[in-house]
Amino acid sequence: MNVAVKNNKLNKWIKETADLCRPDDIYICDGSTKEYNLMIEKLLESGIAIPLKKRPNSFLFRSDPSDVARVEDRTYISTSSKEDAGPTYNWIAPEELK
């Protein structure tokens, strides 16, 4: 592992996680202005970031429609009675859910 930080506990965690996950590379963010500018440059080049003309140093980022936290028709509320689930009507009995 060629990554090191000043905090020994963090170094240990990074090594343990890297040993478990075996990433191709590890990059530790330093939060510098140089790092920010490089990141924004890459995002602009790729088209992921779109500069806002009326707001300097502001960008539009759109997520992919398939990248959602949950899908409504596959999200269920499991309660002992259907009435307790509320108006969503995506209710499932606890026994059936198991």
N, C-alpha and C positions, 0 to 999 in steps of 0.2 A: 504494500500500500504506500503510495507516494504522497499521501495527504496528511498534514499534521496541523493541529491547532494548539493554542496555548493551554486549553483546558484538558487535563489528563482523562477525566471521566468521559468527556466528549470524544477524545481520541479512541478510547477503549470501545465506546458504543459504535463509532464509525467502523472500526476494525471488525467487531462482531457482526455488524449488519452487512458489511462487505463480504465477509467470509460466508455468511448465510445466503446472500443474494447474488454474489459473484458478478457485479456490474462490469461493463467494459471500461468504464471510467468513472471517476468521482470528481465533482467540482464543488468547492465550498464557496458560497456567495460571501463577498466581503462588504457589500452594501455601498461601495464607492460610486462616485459620479462617473468614473471611467467605465465601471461595470454596467451601470444603468444605460449609459450612452451606447455601449456595444450591444446590449440586449435590445434596445429600441431600434437600433440600426438593422439588426437581424430580423426583427419583427416587421419593420417597414419593407425590407427587401423581399420578404416572403409573402407580403400582402396580408398578413394576419392583423397588423396594426394599420389603421387608416387615419391620417392626420385630420383633425377638425380645423377647418379654415378660420372659423370665428373664435377659436380658443387656442391660443399658442400653447405648445407643449401638452396638448390634450389629444387623445387618440381614441378611436372607436375600435372595439374588439367584439366580434360576433362569434358566438359559439355555434357548433354544428347542431342542427335540429335533432339529431339522434343522440346528442350528448346531454341527457337530462338526468336529474337525480332520481326520478321515478317515472313510471308510466302508469297513467290513471287506470287503464283497464286491467292492469296486473297488480294494483295496490288494493289490499283488502283490510277491512277492520274486523277484528275477531273479538266479539263480545258474547256474553251468554244469551242476549236477546237481540234480534235484528233492530228493534227500535232504538237500542242504545248506540247503534252505529251512526246514527244521525242521517242527514239527507243524502249522503253519497251513494247509498244503496249497494256499495261494493262490500257487502257483509259476508262473512264466512264463519261457520260455527267452529269453536275451538277444537272440537273433536275431529272435524273434517280437515282443519288446517294441519294438525299433527300428522 
